[in-house]
């Protein structure tokens, strides 16, 4: 039984790790495509004097707000769905809550770090005018 528990834990951690990477890649690719798609807007804003750093902060906020909300809602729904199977005491234990909070914060930090890759692209589009 100990071996089965260790295998399940490994599988869950592997699945979480892969999903975090895929979420980050998806966010970065979508942000880059969005920047290219709005090239004229960035050129106009750059010509009007808006700093590329300000444009990048706005883009990051536009991505991070849904990431945080979706992560919190998904974690809550997951806890509610697992509670009848695992037991309410196990689901609400400090260890479980800590793991959920840590994984939510981790995915937000990974996505935020990935979005920093789009900063040079934002600058190039803003200065293209």
Buried (B, 14 or more C-beta within 10 A) or exposed (E): EEEEEEEEEEEEEEEBEEEBEEBBEEBBEEBBEEBEEBBEEBBEBBEEEBEBEEBBEEBBEEBBEEBBEEBBEEBEEEBEEBBEEEEEEEBEEEEBEEBBEEBBEBBBEBBBEBBEEBBEBBBBBBEEE
